Amino acid sequence: QVQLVESGGGSVQAGGSLRLSCAASGLTYNSKSCMGWFRQAPGKEREGVATIDKIGSTSYIDSVKDRFTISQDIAKNTVYLQMNSLKPEDTAMYYCAAVRGFYLGACSYARRAMFGSWGQGTQVTVSS
């Protein structure tokens, strides 16, 4: 059974930084592994933020490009999201997610439906 545990959320002022971590257990990294970060603000749909596959290919939603960086430590089964230059509109619950098993096509933030394992989320609040 896959378990994903997020940490690192908090409250910061605009322009600040946070680093989120997602510790995965029960997940077998294989040639088609895909993990990602999603977020959901109150009253809005959950949206993809960034994804990374086993070889390190990444994808980002336009609104976070050049500010957020997704990375992974496969030996530690951990995925990170470094968030810089935070804005109030980044305020949301952030979720780590993983694709279980094999999949066709790209590992992409836009393919939310293919992520079958989810963490409980960590809150990020950015004040102006």
C-alpha positions in Angstrom: 0.0 0.0 0.0 1.4 3.4 -1.0 1.6 6.0 1.7 2.6 9.6 1.0 3.3 12.0 3.8 3.8 15.7 3.2 5.6 18.2 5.4 7.0 21.7 5.2 4.0 23.8 4.8 3.4 27.0 6.8 2.7 30.7 6.7 5.0 33.1 5.0 4.9 36.7 3.7 4.8 37.4 0.0 8.3 37.0 -1.5 9.3 34.3 1.0 10.2 30.7 0.4 9.1 27.2 1.6 10.2 23.7 0.8 7.7 20.9 0.9 8.7 17.3 1.3 6.8 14.2 0.4 8.0 10.9 1.9 6.7 7.9 0.1 6.5 4.3 1.3 5.3 1.2 -0.4 6.1 2.8 -3.8 8.2 1.0 -6.2 10.2 3.3 -8.4 10.4 1.9 -11.9 11.1 3.3 -15.3 7.6 4.8 -15.5 7.4 6.4 -12.0 5.7 9.7 -11.9 5.1 11.9 -8.8 3.7 15.3 -8.5 2.5 18.2 -6.4 -1.1 19.5 -6.6 -2.8 22.3 -4.8 -6.4 23.2 -3.9 -7.5 26.7 -2.7 -10.8 27.2 -1.0 -13.6 27.1 -3.5 -11.4 26.1 -6.3 -10.6 22.8 -8.1 -7.5 20.9 -7.3 -4.8 21.8 -9.9 -1.5 20.3 -10.9 1.5 22.3 -9.9 4.5 20.2 -10.9 5.5 16.6 -11.7 8.7 14.6 -12.0 9.5 11.2 -13.5 12.2 8.7 -12.6 14.7 10.2 -15.0 14.1 13.7 -13.7 11.9 15.1 -16.4 9.7 17.8 -15.0 6.6 19.7 -15.9 5.1 22.9 -14.3 2.0 24.9 -14.5 2.8 28.3 -16.1 2.0 30.2 -12.9 4.8 28.7 -11.0 7.5 28.4 -13.6 10.8 30.1 -12.6 9.6 30.2 -9.0 9.0 26.5 -8.0 11.3 23.6 -8.5 10.4 19.9 -8.1 13.1 17.4 -7.3 13.5 14.0 -5.9 15.8 11.8 -3.9 15.1 8.3 -5.1 17.3 6.6 -2.4 15.1 8.3 0.2 11.9 7.9 -1.7 11.2 11.6 -1.2 10.0 14.3 -3.5 10.5 18.0 -2.8 8.9 21.2 -4.0 11.1 24.3 -3.5 8.8 27.3 -3.6 10.4 30.8 -4.0 9.0 34.2 -4.5 5.7 33.1 -3.0 2.6 35.1 -3.8 -0.7 35.3 -2.0 -2.3 33.4 -4.9 -0.1 30.4 -4.0 -2.1 30.0 -0.8 -3.6 26.5 -0.9 -3.5 23.0 0.5 -0.7 21.2 -1.2 -0.9 17.5 -2.0 1.7 15.0 -3.0 0.5 12.4 -5.5 1.9 9.3 -7.2 1.0 7.3 -10.2 0.6 3.6 -9.3 1.8 1.1 -11.9 2.5 1.8 -15.5 1.0 4.5 -17.6 1.0 5.7 -21.2 2.1 9.1 -22.3 3.8 11.9 -20.4 4.2 12.4 -16.6 2.5 15.8 -16.5 0.8 18.1 -14.0 -2.1 18.3 -16.4 -3.0 14.6 -16.1 -4.5 14.6 -12.6 -6.7 11.6 -13.3 -3.8 9.2 -13.6 -2.6 9.9 -10.1 -4.0 7.2 -7.9 -2.2 7.7 -4.5 -2.5 10.9 -2.5 -1.2 12.4 0.7 -3.2 14.2 3.3 -1.9 17.6 2.3 0.1 20.4 3.9 -1.2 24.0 4.1 0.7 26.9 2.6 -0.5 30.4 3.4 1.1 33.4 1.9 0.2 36.8 3.3 0.6 40.1 1.4 
